[in-house]
Amino acid sequence: QVQLVESGGGLVQAGGSLRLSCAASGSIFSVATMGWYRQAPGKQRELVADITSGGSTTYDESVKGRFTISRDNAKNTVYLQMNSLKPEDTAVYYCNADITTWSGRRPGYWGQGTQVTVSS
């Protein structure tokens, strides 16, 4: 079965940096758009950034200029470099991928989530 495994979360002071990684594995034929979402307690899950297989990117206004999304298609891995972190960035971060397998295409594959906490 397809799995998305995340790593790189943790505790950091305001102004610091973290790099998140998410690797997809299993019987994968192709991966289209991959992205990062986040959810804080009591709030809706929101898109942080995503990237197409061709490299086109989209960022939420709140992270534009601070975060950079990238991917390695050969490794089916997506990254999120987070700089100049703010307490408002504190949330559980989830990776998402649009993956085609032998059974068809599904946009709703999710990682397990990784906690990012930014202290004042």
VMD Tcl script that builds the backbone (N, CA, C; Angstrom):
set m [mol new atoms 360]
animate dup $m
set s [atomselect $m all]
$s set {name element resname resid chain x y z} {
  {N N GLN 1 A 0.829 -1.181 0.000}
  {CA C GLN 1 A 0.000 0.000 0.000}
  {C C GLN 1 A 0.875 1.247 0.000}
  {N N VAL 2 A 0.302 2.371 -0.416}
  {CA C VAL 2 A 1.027 3.623 -0.470}
  {C C VAL 2 A 1.142 4.209 0.926}
  {N N GLN 3 A 2.329 4.704 1.254}
  {CA C GLN 3 A 2.570 5.371 2.524}
  {C C GLN 3 A 3.267 6.699 2.289}
  {N N LEU 4 A 2.904 7.714 3.077}
  {CA C LEU 4 A 3.591 8.988 3.100}
  {C C LEU 4 A 4.154 9.166 4.501}
  {N N VAL 5 A 5.467 9.238 4.612}
  {CA C VAL 5 A 6.136 9.335 5.901}
  {C C VAL 5 A 6.811 10.690 6.025}
  {N N GLU 6 A 6.444 11.443 7.073}
  {CA C GLU 6 A 6.959 12.778 7.301}
  {C C GLU 6 A 8.058 12.770 8.358}
  {N N SER 7 A 8.935 13.760 8.269}
  {CA C SER 7 A 9.968 13.955 9.271}
  {C C SER 7 A 10.388 15.415 9.283}
  {N N GLY 8 A 11.052 15.834 10.358}
  {CA C GLY 8 A 11.635 17.160 10.419}
  {C C GLY 8 A 10.968 18.146 11.345}
  {N N GLY 9 A 9.844 17.789 11.943}
  {CA C GLY 9 A 9.183 18.695 12.862}
  {C C GLY 9 A 9.940 18.811 14.174}
  {N N GLY 10 A 9.512 19.758 15.005}
  {CA C GLY 10 A 10.153 19.943 16.289}
  {C C GLY 10 A 9.839 21.287 16.899}
  {N N LEU 11 A 10.614 21.623 17.930}
  {CA C LEU 11 A 10.469 22.880 18.655}
  {C C LEU 11 A 11.593 23.823 18.258}
  {N N VAL 12 A 11.233 25.052 17.933}
  {CA C VAL 12 A 12.216 26.042 17.521}
  {C C VAL 12 A 11.809 27.413 18.038}
  {N N GLN 13 A 12.787 28.277 18.285}
  {CA C GLN 13 A 12.502 29.642 18.709}
  {C C GLN 13 A 12.076 30.500 17.527}
  {N N ALA 14 A 11.312 31.540 17.821}
  {CA C ALA 14 A 10.916 32.479 16.779}
  {C C ALA 14 A 12.142 33.004 16.043}
  {N N GLY 15 A 12.027 33.054 14.718}
  {CA C GLY 15 A 13.138 33.472 13.886}
  {C C GLY 15 A 13.990 32.330 13.381}
  {N N GLY 16 A 13.786 31.135 13.905}
  {CA C GLY 16 A 14.563 29.979 13.511}
  {C C GLY 16 A 14.032 29.310 12.264}
  {N N SER 17 A 14.634 28.154 11.937}
  {CA C SER 17 A 14.302 27.440 10.713}
  {C C SER 17 A 14.102 25.953 10.975}
  {N N LEU 18 A 13.281 25.338 10.142}
  {CA C LEU 18 A 13.082 23.895 10.127}
  {C C LEU 18 A 12.902 23.456 8.683}
  {N N ARG 19 A 13.232 22.200 8.412}
  {CA C ARG 19 A 13.013 21.623 7.094}
  {C C ARG 19 A 12.216 20.333 7.235}
  {N N LEU 20 A 11.040 20.295 6.632}
  {CA C LEU 20 A 10.188 19.124 6.653}
  {C C LEU 20 A 10.394 18.300 5.392}
  {N N SER 21 A 10.308 16.981 5.534}
  {CA C SER 21 A 10.403 16.070 4.406}
  {C C SER 21 A 9.227 15.108 4.432}
  {N N CYS 22 A 8.791 14.670 3.262}
  {CA C CYS 22 A 7.719 13.688 3.149}
  {C C CYS 22 A 8.006 12.805 1.953}
  {N N ALA 23 A 8.170 11.516 2.201}
  {CA C ALA 23 A 8.494 10.559 1.155}
  {C C ALA 23 A 7.342 9.590 0.937}
  {N N ALA 24 A 6.943 9.431 -0.313}
  {CA C ALA 24 A 5.905 8.480 -0.680}
  {C C ALA 24 A 6.546 7.171 -1.138}
  {N N SER 25 A 5.983 6.053 -0.704}
  {CA C SER 25 A 6.501 4.750 -1.098}
  {C C SER 25 A 5.350 3.788 -1.361}
  {N N GLY 26 A 5.653 2.692 -2.042}
  {CA C GLY 26 A 4.651 1.699 -2.383}
  {C C GLY 26 A 4.589 1.469 -3.877}
  {N N SER 27 A 3.496 0.881 -4.325}
  {CA C SER 27 A 3.312 0.578 -5.742}
  {C C SER 27 A 2.798 1.811 -6.477}
  {N N ILE 28 A 3.701 2.735 -6.739}
  {CA C ILE 28 A 3.361 4.037 -7.315}
  {C C ILE 28 A 3.712 4.079 -8.792}
  {N N PHE 29 A 2.744 4.484 -9.595}
  {CA C PHE 29 A 2.986 4.703 -11.016}
  {C C PHE 29 A 3.443 6.125 -11.290}
  {N N SER 30 A 2.797 7.097 -10.639}
  {CA C SER 30 A 3.154 8.491 -10.834}
  {C C SER 30 A 2.600 9.327 -9.692}
  {N N VAL 31 A 3.217 10.502 -9.482}
  {CA C VAL 31 A 2.784 11.444 -8.464}
  {C C VAL 31 A 2.587 12.808 -9.120}
  {N N ALA 32 A 1.389 13.338 -9.021}
  {CA C ALA 32 A 1.108 14.662 -9.560}
  {C C ALA 32 A 1.440 15.707 -8.494}
  {N N THR 33 A 0.487 16.566 -8.144}
  {CA C THR 33 A 0.753 17.614 -7.167}
  {C C THR 33 A 1.013 17.048 -5.771}
  {N N MET 34 A 1.996 17.618 -5.074}
  {CA C MET 34 A 2.270 17.324 -3.680}
  {C C MET 34 A 2.209 18.641 -2.914}
  {N N GLY 35 A 1.803 18.568 -1.655}
  {CA C GLY 35 A 1.680 19.800 -0.901}
  {C C GLY 35 A 1.758 19.610 0.593}
  {N N TRP 36 A 1.774 20.744 1.286}
  {CA C TRP 36 A 1.800 20.786 2.739}
  {C C TRP 36 A 0.606 21.565 3.253}
  {N N TYR 37 A -0.081 21.001 4.227}
  {CA C TYR 37 A -1.186 21.636 4.925}
  {C C TYR 37 A -0.847 21.708 6.404}
  {N N ARG 38 A -1.536 22.590 7.134}
  {CA C ARG 38 A -1.335 22.652 8.576}
  {C C ARG 38 A -2.656 22.882 9.278}
  {N N GLN 39 A -2.713 22.445 10.534}
  {CA C GLN 39 A -3.923 22.584 11.326}
  {C C GLN 39 A -3.557 22.870 12.775}
  {N N ALA 40 A -4.061 23.985 13.281}
  {CA C ALA 40 A -3.914 24.347 14.680}
  {C C ALA 40 A -5.186 23.958 15.425}
  {N N PRO 41 A -5.113 23.752 16.746}
  {CA C PRO 41 A -6.308 23.370 17.508}
  {C C PRO 41 A -7.455 24.354 17.317}
  {N N GLY 42 A -8.646 23.824 17.041}
  {CA C GLY 42 A -9.816 24.653 16.872}
  {C C GLY 42 A -9.930 25.343 15.533}
  {N N LYS 43 A -9.008 25.074 14.616}
  {CA C LYS 43 A -9.032 25.719 13.312}
  {C C LYS 43 A -9.136 24.692 12.187}
  {N N GLN 44 A -9.532 25.174 11.023}
  {CA C GLN 44 A -9.613 24.326 9.843}
  {C C GLN 44 A -8.218 24.026 9.297}
  {N N ARG 45 A -8.078 22.883 8.655}
  {CA C ARG 45 A -6.841 22.579 7.969}
  {C C ARG 45 A -6.709 23.503 6.759}
  {N N GLU 46 A -5.529 24.086 6.590}
  {CA C GLU 46 A -5.324 25.048 5.525}
  {C C GLU 46 A -4.096 24.699 4.697}
  {N N LEU 47 A -4.154 25.070 3.435}
  {CA C LEU 47 A -3.021 24.857 2.537}
  {C C LEU 47 A -1.900 25.819 2.881}
  {N N VAL 48 A -0.688 25.289 2.996}
  {CA C VAL 48 A 0.503 26.102 3.197}
  {C C VAL 48 A 1.198 26.349 1.860}
  {N N ALA 49 A 1.456 25.274 1.128}
  {CA C ALA 49 A 2.104 25.366 -0.171}
  {C C ALA 49 A 1.908 24.068 -0.923}
  {N N ASP 50 A 1.925 24.132 -2.239}
  {CA C ASP 50 A 1.936 22.916 -3.032}
  {C C ASP 50 A 2.800 23.114 -4.271}
  {N N ILE 51 A 3.101 22.003 -4.933}
  {CA C ILE 51 A 3.992 22.027 -6.086}
  {C C ILE 51 A 3.570 20.941 -7.062}
  {N N THR 52 A 3.462 21.287 -8.330}
  {CA C THR 52 A 3.090 20.321 -9.351}
  {C C THR 52 A 4.297 19.485 -9.749}
  {N N SER 53 A 4.047 18.437 -10.528}
  {CA C SER 53 A 5.139 17.595 -10.994}
  {C C SER 53 A 6.107 18.363 -11.885}
  {N N GLY 54 A 5.628 19.429 -12.515}
  {CA C GLY 54 A 6.469 20.259 -13.359}
  {C C GLY 54 A 7.189 21.373 -12.627}
  {N N GLY 55 A 6.901 21.554 -11.327}
  {CA C GLY 55 A 7.612 22.537 -10.529}
  {C C GLY 55 A 6.889 23.841 -10.264}
  {N N SER 56 A 5.645 23.981 -10.708}
  {CA C SER 56 A 4.880 25.189 -10.414}
  {C C SER 56 A 4.432 25.182 -8.960}
  {N N THR 57 A 4.573 26.323 -8.272}
  {CA C THR 57 A 4.306 26.391 -6.836}
  {C C THR 57 A 3.188 27.363 -6.499}
  {N N THR 58 A 2.543 27.099 -5.370}
  {CA C THR 58 A 1.528 27.969 -4.798}
  {C C THR 58 A 1.802 28.100 -3.313}
  {N N TYR 59 A 1.715 29.324 -2.780}
  {CA C TYR 59 A 1.947 29.575 -1.359}
  {C C TYR 59 A 0.798 30.352 -0.758}
  {N N ASP 60 A 0.479 30.039 0.486}
  {CA C ASP 60 A -0.430 30.881 1.236}
  {C C ASP 60 A 0.250 32.224 1.503}
  {N N GLU 61 A -0.510 33.288 1.502}
  {CA C GLU 61 A 0.047 34.622 1.683}
  {C C GLU 61 A 0.837 34.751 2.989}
  {N N SER 62 A 0.427 34.046 4.020}
  {CA C SER 62 A 1.062 34.176 5.321}
  {C C SER 62 A 2.485 33.623 5.367}
  {N N VAL 63 A 2.861 32.777 4.406}
  {CA C VAL 63 A 4.192 32.177 4.407}
  {C C VAL 63 A 5.033 32.614 3.220}
  {N N LYS 64 A 4.459 33.364 2.323}
  {CA C LYS 64 A 5.166 33.788 1.115}
  {C C LYS 64 A 6.410 34.597 1.479}
  {N N GLY 65 A 7.534 34.220 0.898}
  {CA C GLY 65 A 8.793 34.884 1.178}
  {C C GLY 65 A 9.571 34.271 2.318}
  {N N ARG 66 A 8.940 33.401 3.107}
  {CA C ARG 66 A 9.605 32.755 4.235}
  {C C ARG 66 A 9.790 31.252 4.019}
  {N N PHE 67 A 8.813 30.616 3.372}
  {CA C PHE 67 A 8.847 29.170 3.147}
  {C C PHE 67 A 9.149 28.876 1.685}
  {N N THR 68 A 9.793 27.744 1.436}
  {CA C THR 68 A 10.066 27.288 0.082}
  {C C THR 68 A 9.729 25.810 -0.038}
  {N N ILE 69 A 8.881 25.465 -1.002}
  {CA C ILE 69 A 8.543 24.075 -1.259}
  {C C ILE 69 A 9.347 23.578 -2.455}
  {N N SER 70 A 9.782 22.329 -2.388}
  {CA C SER 70 A 10.532 21.724 -3.479}
  {C C SER 70 A 10.243 20.222 -3.501}
  {N N ARG 71 A 10.697 19.543 -4.547}
  {CA C ARG 71 A 10.460 18.107 -4.630}
  {C C ARG 71 A 11.559 17.424 -5.425}
  {N N ASP 72 A 11.701 16.138 -5.174}
  {CA C ASP 72 A 12.612 15.276 -5.908}
  {C C ASP 72 A 11.742 14.189 -6.528}
  {N N ASN 73 A 11.474 14.300 -7.814}
  {CA C ASN 73 A 10.562 13.368 -8.471}
  {C C ASN 73 A 11.093 11.935 -8.477}
  {N N ALA 74 A 12.403 11.773 -8.579}
  {CA C ALA 74 A 12.992 10.436 -8.596}
  {C C ALA 74 A 12.786 9.715 -7.271}
  {N N LYS 75 A 12.692 10.475 -6.178}
  {CA C LYS 75 A 12.520 9.895 -4.849}
  {C C LYS 75 A 11.092 10.006 -4.335}
  {N N ASN 76 A 10.196 10.599 -5.123}
  {CA C ASN 76 A 8.810 10.831 -4.700}
  {C C ASN 76 A 8.763 11.517 -3.333}
  {N N THR 77 A 9.573 12.548 -3.191}
  {CA C THR 77 A 9.717 13.248 -1.925}
  {C C THR 77 A 9.462 14.741 -2.103}
  {N N VAL 78 A 8.745 15.331 -1.150}
  {CA C VAL 78 A 8.492 16.761 -1.133}
  {C C VAL 78 A 9.089 17.349 0.138}
  {N N TYR 79 A 9.614 18.578 0.037}
  {CA C TYR 79 A 10.261 19.248 1.150}
  {C C TYR 79 A 9.601 20.598 1.406}
  {N N LEU 80 A 9.700 21.061 2.635}
  {CA C LEU 80 A 9.267 22.402 2.979}
  {C C LEU 80 A 10.338 23.040 3.850}
  {N N GLN 81 A 11.067 23.994 3.284}
  {CA C GLN 81 A 12.059 24.755 4.032}
  {C C GLN 81 A 11.355 25.949 4.661}
  {N N MET 82 A 11.391 26.035 5.988}
  {CA C MET 82 A 10.690 27.079 6.725}
  {C C MET 82 A 11.711 27.959 7.428}
  {N N ASN 83 A 11.768 29.216 7.027}
  {CA C ASN 83 A 12.672 30.191 7.626}
  {C C ASN 83 A 11.880 31.294 8.308}
  {N N SER 84 A 12.544 32.038 9.174}
  {CA C SER 84 A 11.924 33.160 9.883}
  {C C SER 84 A 10.606 32.747 10.524}
  {N N LEU 85 A 10.634 31.638 11.232}
  {CA C LEU 85 A 9.412 31.083 11.812}
  {C C LEU 85 A 8.825 32.006 12.876}
  {N N LYS 86 A 7.497 32.025 12.923}
  {CA C LYS 86 A 6.740 32.834 13.867}
  {C C LYS 86 A 5.870 31.935 14.743}
  {N N PRO 87 A 5.494 32.399 15.939}
  {CA C PRO 87 A 4.586 31.600 16.771}
  {C C PRO 87 A 3.290 31.228 16.060}
  {N N GLU 88 A 2.819 32.065 15.153}
  {CA C GLU 88 A 1.604 31.786 14.398}
  {C C GLU 88 A 1.748 30.587 13.465}
  {N N ASP 89 A 2.975 30.133 13.210}
  {CA C ASP 89 A 3.209 28.966 12.378}
  {C C ASP 89 A 3.019 27.660 13.143}
  {N N THR 90 A 2.842 27.728 14.453}
  {CA C THR 90 A 2.674 26.532 15.268}
  {C C THR 90 A 1.430 25.763 14.842}
  {N N ALA 91 A 1.606 24.485 14.512}
  {CA C ALA 91 A 0.513 23.639 14.041}
  {C C ALA 91 A 1.048 22.238 13.784}
  {N N VAL 92 A 0.130 21.319 13.502}
  {CA C VAL 92 A 0.512 20.025 12.965}
  {C C VAL 92 A 0.541 20.158 11.447}
  {N N TYR 93 A 1.640 19.771 10.849}
  {CA C TYR 93 A 1.819 19.880 9.405}
  {C C TYR 93 A 1.634 18.508 8.756}
  {N N TYR 94 A 0.809 18.470 7.708}
  {CA C TYR 94 A 0.504 17.245 6.992}
  {C C TYR 94 A 0.926 17.369 5.530}
  {N N CYS 95 A 1.565 16.337 5.004}
  {CA C CYS 95 A 1.825 16.341 3.573}
  {C C CYS 95 A 0.696 15.622 2.851}
  {N N ASN 96 A 0.486 16.007 1.612}
  {CA C ASN 96 A -0.571 15.462 0.776}
  {C C ASN 96 A -0.010 15.175 -0.607}
  {N N ALA 97 A -0.540 14.126 -1.245}
  {CA C ALA 97 A -0.069 13.796 -2.577}
  {C C ALA 97 A -1.180 13.223 -3.434}
  {N N ASP 98 A -1.157 13.589 -4.705}
  {CA C ASP 98 A -2.055 13.063 -5.729}
  {C C ASP 98 A -1.294 11.935 -6.432}
  {N N ILE 99 A -1.685 10.698 -6.143}
  {CA C ILE 99 A -0.903 9.540 -6.573}
  {C C ILE 99 A -1.736 8.593 -7.429}
  {N N THR 100 A -1.118 8.105 -8.496}
  {CA C THR 100 A -1.729 7.086 -9.344}
  {C C THR 100 A -1.059 5.745 -9.083}
  {N N THR 101 A -1.868 4.733 -8.782}
  {CA C THR 101 A -1.400 3.360 -8.609}
  {C C THR 101 A -2.095 2.476 -9.624}
  {N N TRP 102 A -1.914 1.167 -9.492}
  {CA C TRP 102 A -2.575 0.232 -10.404}
  {C C TRP 102 A -4.092 0.297 -10.296}
  {N N SER 103 A -4.615 0.752 -9.160}
  {CA C SER 103 A -6.058 0.824 -8.934}
  {C C SER 103 A -6.670 2.159 -9.340}
  {N N GLY 104 A -5.846 3.111 -9.773}
  {CA C GLY 104 A -6.360 4.388 -10.217}
  {C C GLY 104 A -5.706 5.577 -9.546}
  {N N ARG 105 A -6.227 6.759 -9.808}
  {CA C ARG 105 A -5.690 8.010 -9.299}
  {C C ARG 105 A -6.518 8.514 -8.129}
  {N N ARG 106 A -5.835 8.912 -7.060}
  {CA C ARG 106 A -6.483 9.492 -5.900}
  {C C ARG 106 A -5.690 10.691 -5.409}
  {N N PRO 107 A -6.363 11.832 -5.176}
  {CA C PRO 107 A -5.680 13.040 -4.688}
  {C C PRO 107 A -5.537 13.117 -3.181}
  {N N GLY 108 A -6.112 12.159 -2.451}
  {CA C GLY 108 A -6.233 12.281 -1.008}
  {C C GLY 108 A -5.336 11.414 -0.160}
  {N N TYR 109 A -4.091 11.191 -0.580}
  {CA C TYR 109 A -3.136 10.506 0.280}
  {C C TYR 109 A -2.528 11.506 1.253}
  {N N TRP 110 A -2.448 11.121 2.539}
  {CA C TRP 110 A -1.971 12.012 3.593}
  {C C TRP 110 A -0.877 11.374 4.424}
  {N N GLY 111 A 0.069 12.198 4.862}
  {CA C GLY 111 A 1.060 11.765 5.828}
  {C C GLY 111 A 0.474 11.726 7.220}
  {N N GLN 112 A 1.271 11.260 8.183}
  {CA C GLN 112 A 0.778 11.080 9.543}
  {C C GLN 112 A 0.715 12.377 10.344}
  {N N GLY 113 A 1.343 13.419 9.856}
  {CA C GLY 113 A 1.393 14.691 10.553}
  {C C GLY 113 A 2.636 14.810 11.413}
  {N N THR 114 A 3.201 16.005 11.447}
  {CA C THR 114 A 4.353 16.268 12.298}
  {C C THR 114 A 4.159 17.619 12.987}
  {N N GLN 115 A 4.437 17.662 14.286}
  {CA C GLN 115 A 4.207 18.866 15.081}
  {C C GLN 115 A 5.334 19.863 14.891}
  {N N VAL 116 A 4.961 21.104 14.599}
  {CA C VAL 116 A 5.900 22.225 14.553}
  {C C VAL 116 A 5.468 23.219 15.616}
  {N N THR 117 A 6.364 23.504 16.550}
  {CA C THR 117 A 6.069 24.445 17.625}
  {C C THR 117 A 7.114 25.556 17.617}
  {N N VAL 118 A 6.651 26.790 17.540}
  {CA C VAL 118 A 7.530 27.955 17.510}
  {C C VAL 118 A 7.287 28.765 18.779}
  {N N SER 119 A 8.309 28.905 19.599}
  {CA C SER 119 A 8.191 29.619 20.862}
  {C C SER 119 A 8.562 31.079 20.707}
  {N N SER 120 A 7.985 31.925 21.565}
  {CA C SER 120 A 8.257 33.358 21.532}
  {C C SER 120 A 9.592 33.677 22.187}
}
mol reanalyze $m
mol bondsrecalc $m
mol representation Tube
mol addrep $m
